[in-house]
Amino acid sequence: MILVASGATGGHLYPAIAIIDGCTHPAFFVVPRNMPATRILTAHGMPFSVISFSIRRPIPCLVALVKMVRLMVKKRPKVVLAMGGGICVPFSVIAWVMRIPIISFEQNAIPGRSTRLIQFFSSTIVTAFEGASESLYRKSIVRCLGNPIRLRYPSEDMLPKEWSQMKGKLLAIIGGSQGAMALNQFVYQHRHRIMHNGYHVLHITGPNLDSEAPSFGGEILDDKVYLPIEYLTNMTPLYEKASMVLCRAGATTLAELDMVGTPSVLVPYPYAMDNHQVANAQAFCKSHNSHMILEPDLCIDRVLAAFDALEKSHKAFNARSTDNVNASICALVKTYLE
């Protein structure tokens, strides 16, 4: 049995699902809140429990700790995967007391607070960026293996009929599993300029679309299509078709771009913990055909100039094989299951 302690968003959960699929061992997930974890884990058929945990509320915190101990005693996992988020801290301490190995995963270039705390209890820390170990004391247990990517998707996406009309240059807008308000508003405001520059636009808006711009809708201008979609389960068809990507700099998105090599303009989320998305983007741009624009500097002329420069660039990079990344991480996890 593998127990996965994880934050509730796709950035934490999708890599864990990829690992569990590759290991083919029974697993159980624990997350701190219902959404979007319930939607993601239910769709992938993963058993889970929600245990809210906050040290700012002493009595509920003690109740949560009792639930965690009971769960660990009941499940008796052979290994705990700590995928990031505050919930990983108490689970790692409990696992350490019970002499259960802990594998900590850090997807970002700057390790989060939970990773920095649980490094002292961890057996191994797996990173996606080479430089992440610089912020950790226990460098000897760090292995840079990459960020695993799902190879199995729970359902087929029903793409609108306009999808087949999008021939030629296609710009994909990706804000992560929760969407990105600033990117949504920017793209919708300037969609005509982008289309006049020869791009179809496939815009993944995220679930909060109505609260941001109720008038969002698809349209066709000079044979170019603007198509907003709330969510895509399987990103593979989009990456295969896209000639340019405008996105945040979350770890999962960058891992996917690393796999496909599509030119990209990265707009890091400015309120990420420890400003880690800026660090992600800086590290990624050094070795990929990508350009970073900070959100305060976001303007359509700068974005279009970046698109033009990336189109003309022939910067080579060595894409990391998804199969190799997944296999290496699964092999590591299995050593603790034997």
C-alpha positions in Angstrom: 0.0 0.0 0.0 1.2 3.5 -1.0 -0.2 6.4 1.0 -0.1 9.8 -0.9 -0.3 13.0 1.1 -1.0 15.8 -1.3 -2.3 19.3 -1.8 -5.7 19.4 -3.5 -4.7 20.9 -6.9 -3.8 19.3 -10.2 -0.2 20.5 -9.8 0.2 18.2 -6.8 -2.2 15.4 -7.8 -1.4 14.8 -11.5 2.2 13.7 -10.8 1.1 11.4 -8.0 -1.5 9.8 -10.3 1.2 9.2 -12.9 3.3 7.5 -10.3 0.5 5.3 -9.0 -0.5 4.3 -12.5 3.1 3.3 -13.2 3.7 1.4 -10.0 0.4 -0.6 -10.2 0.3 -0.9 -6.4 -2.8 -0.1 -4.3 -2.7 3.5 -3.2 -4.8 5.8 -1.0 -4.8 9.6 -1.2 -5.2 12.1 1.6 -6.0 15.8 0.6 -6.8 18.9 2.7 -9.9 20.0 0.9 -12.6 18.7 -1.5 -12.1 20.8 -4.6 -10.6 20.3 -7.1 -9.3 17.1 -5.6 -12.6 15.3 -5.6 -13.1 15.9 -9.3 -9.6 14.9 -10.2 -9.3 11.8 -8.0 -12.8 10.5 -8.7 -12.3 10.8 -12.5 -9.1 8.7 -12.2 -10.7 6.1 -9.9 -8.4 6.9 -6.9 -9.6 6.2 -3.4 -9.1 9.2 -1.1 -10.0 10.9 2.1 -10.3 14.6 2.9 -8.7 15.7 6.2 -8.7 19.5 6.8 -5.6 20.6 8.6 -4.6 24.0 9.9 -2.3 24.8 12.8 -4.1 28.1 13.2 -7.1 26.2 14.6 -5.8 24.2 17.6 -8.8 22.0 18.4 -9.6 21.0 14.7 -5.9 20.5 14.2 -5.8 18.0 17.1 -8.9 16.2 15.7 -7.2 16.1 12.3 -4.0 14.6 13.8 -6.0 11.8 15.5 -7.7 11.0 12.1 -4.3 10.9 10.4 -2.8 8.5 13.1 -5.9 6.2 12.8 -5.6 6.2 9.0 -1.9 5.4 9.1 -2.5 2.5 11.6 -5.4 1.2 9.5 -3.6 1.4 6.1 -0.1 0.5 7.3 1.5 1.8 4.1 4.9 0.6 3.0 5.8 4.1 1.8 4.4 7.6 2.0 4.6 9.9 -1.0 4.6 13.6 0.1 3.6 15.5 -3.0 3.6 19.0 -1.4 1.3 21.2 0.6 0.9 21.6 4.4 -0.8 18.3 4.9 2.5 16.5 4.1 4.1 17.8 7.3 2.0 15.9 9.9 1.9 12.8 7.8 5.6 12.8 7.4 6.2 13.1 11.1 3.7 10.3 11.8 5.3 8.1 9.2 8.8 8.8 10.6 7.6 7.8 14.1 6.1 4.6 12.6 9.4 3.9 10.7 7.6 4.2 7.3 9.8 5.6 4.5 8.9 9.0 3.1 9.6 10.1 -0.5 9.2 13.8 -0.8 8.5 15.3 -4.2 9.4 18.9 -5.1 8.2 20.0 -8.6 9.4 23.6 -8.4 12.7 25.3 -8.8 12.5 26.7 -5.2 11.5 24.1 -2.6 8.3 24.9 -0.8 8.0 25.2 3.0 6.6 21.7 3.4 9.6 20.2 1.5 12.0 22.2 3.6 10.4 21.0 6.8 10.0 17.4 6.0 13.5 16.9 4.5 14.6 15.9 8.0 12.2 13.0 8.0 12.4 12.0 4.3 14.3 9.0 2.9 14.5 10.5 -0.6 13.7 13.9 -2.1 12.8 13.9 -5.8 13.2 17.2 -7.7 12.3 18.4 -11.2 14.9 21.1 -11.4 18.6 20.6 -10.8 19.0 23.8 -8.8 16.3 22.9 -6.3 18.7 21.1 -4.0 20.6 24.4 -3.3 17.9 25.4 -0.9 17.9 22.1 1.0 20.2 21.0 3.8 20.0 17.3 3.1 21.5 17.4 -0.4 22.7 13.8 -0.2 19.2 12.4 -0.4 18.1 14.6 -3.4 17.6 12.9 -6.8 16.7 15.1 -9.8 14.5 12.7 -11.8 11.9 15.1 -13.3 8.2 15.6 -12.9 6.1 12.6 -13.9 3.4 13.1 -16.5 0.1 11.1 -16.8 0.0 8.6 -19.7 -3.6 7.6 -18.9 -6.6 9.8 -19.1 -10.0 9.0 -17.6 -12.2 10.2 -20.4 -12.2 11.5 -23.9 -12.7 15.3 -24.3 -15.6 16.4 -26.5 -14.0 19.1 -28.5 -16.3 21.6 -30.3 -16.7 21.4 -34.1 -14.5 24.5 -34.5 -11.5 22.5 -33.4 -11.4 20.9 -36.9 -11.4 24.3 -38.5 -8.2 25.4 -36.7 -5.6 24.8 -39.5 -2.3 26.6 -39.4 -0.8 28.5 -36.5 -2.5 27.8 -33.2 -1.9 29.6 -29.9 -2.8 27.6 -26.8 -3.6 29.6 -23.7 -3.0 27.5 -20.5 -3.6 28.9 -17.0 -3.3 25.7 -15.1 -6.0 23.5 -13.5 -7.6 26.5 -11.9 -7.3 28.9 -14.8 -5.6 32.3 -14.6 -7.7 35.5 -14.2 -5.1 37.9 -15.5 -4.3 35.8 -18.6 -8.0 35.2 -19.3 -8.8 38.9 -19.3 -5.6 39.8 -21.2 -6.3 37.2 -24.0 -10.0 38.1 -24.3 -9.2 41.8 -24.5 -6.5 41.3 -27.2 -7.8 38.3 -29.1 -8.5 40.2 -32.3 -4.8 41.5 -32.4 -3.6 37.9 -31.9 -6.0 36.6 -34.6 -4.9 39.4 -37.0 -1.3 38.2 -36.5 -2.3 34.8 -38.0 -3.1 32.7 -35.0 -6.1 30.6 -34.1 -6.6 30.8 -30.3 -7.6 27.8 -28.1 -8.1 29.3 -24.7 -8.4 27.1 -21.7 -10.1 29.4 -19.2 -10.5 27.3 -16.1 -13.6 26.9 -14.0 -14.0 30.5 -12.8 -14.9 31.9 -16.3 -18.3 33.4 -15.5 -17.1 35.4 -12.6 -14.3 36.9 -14.7 -16.0 37.8 -18.0 -19.5 36.6 -18.6 -19.3 37.6 -22.3 -16.6 35.1 -23.1 -17.6 33.2 -26.3 -16.1 31.7 -29.4 -15.9 33.7 -32.7 -14.3 33.6 -36.1 -12.4 36.6 -37.5 -10.7 36.6 -41.0 -10.9 32.7 -41.0 -9.2 32.6 -37.6 -11.0 30.9 -34.7 -11.1 32.0 -31.1 -12.3 29.1 -29.0 -12.6 29.2 -25.2 -12.8 25.9 -23.3 -13.2 25.5 -19.6 -11.0 22.5 -19.2 -9.2 19.7 -21.1 -8.6 16.4 -19.5 -6.1 15.2 -22.1 -3.7 17.9 -23.2 -2.0 15.7 -25.8 -4.1 16.7 -28.9 -3.7 20.4 -28.0 0.1 20.1 -27.7 0.3 18.2 -30.9 -1.6 21.0 -32.7 -0.3 24.1 -31.0 2.5 26.1 -32.6 2.8 28.5 -29.6 1.8 28.5 -26.0 1.0 31.3 -23.6 0.9 30.0 -20.1 1.8 30.3 -16.4 5.0 28.6 -15.1 3.5 25.9 -13.0 5.6 22.7 -12.7 3.2 20.4 -14.5 2.7 22.7 -17.4 6.5 23.1 -17.8 7.0 19.3 -17.6 4.5 18.9 -20.4 6.2 21.6 -22.5 9.5 19.9 -21.8 8.0 16.7 -23.3 6.7 18.4 -26.5 9.1 21.3 -27.1 6.5 23.8 -28.2 7.7 27.4 -28.1 6.2 29.2 -25.2 5.8 32.6 -23.5 5.7 32.2 -19.7 3.8 34.6 -17.5 4.6 33.5 -13.9 1.8 33.7 -11.3 3.1 36.7 -9.2 1.6 35.5 -5.9 3.1 32.0 -5.8 4.8 31.0 -2.6 8.4 32.2 -2.5 7.8 33.5 -6.0 8.6 30.0 -7.2 7.0 30.4 -10.6 9.4 33.1 -11.6 12.3 30.8 -10.6 10.6 28.0 -12.6 10.4 30.2 -15.6 14.0 31.5 -15.4 15.3 28.0 -15.1 13.1 26.7 -18.0 14.0 29.6 -20.4 17.7 28.8 -20.0 17.3 25.5 -21.8 14.1 25.8 -23.9 12.7 27.9 -26.7 10.8 30.1 -24.2 10.5 33.7 -23.1 9.3 35.1 -19.8 7.2 38.2 -19.3 6.3 39.2 -15.8 2.6 40.0 -15.2 3.1 43.7 -14.5 4.9 44.0 -17.9 2.2 42.1 -19.8 1.2 44.0 -22.9 0.1 42.8 -26.3 3.0 44.4 -28.3 5.5 42.7 -26.0 3.7 39.3 -26.3 3.5 39.5 -30.1 7.1 40.5 -30.3 8.0 37.4 -28.2 5.9 35.2 -30.5 7.8 36.5 -33.5 11.2 36.0 -31.9 10.3 32.5 -30.8 9.1 31.6 -34.3 12.4 32.7 -35.8 14.5 31.0 -33.1 15.9 27.6 -33.7 17.2 27.1 -30.2 17.8 23.4 -29.7 17.1 21.6 -26.4 17.1 18.0 -25.3 13.5 17.0 -24.4 13.2 14.8 -21.4 11.4 11.5 -22.2 8.2 11.1 -20.3 8.6 7.4 -20.3 12.1 7.6 -18.8 11.0 10.1 -16.1 8.0 8.0 -15.1 10.0 4.8 -15.2 12.8 6.2 -13.1 10.5 7.5 -10.4 8.4 4.3 -10.3 11.5 2.2 -10.0 12.5 4.3 -7.0 9.1 4.0 -5.3 9.1 0.2 -5.9 12.4 -0.2 -4.0 10.5 0.8 -0.9 7.7 -1.6 -1.7 9.8 -4.7 -1.9 
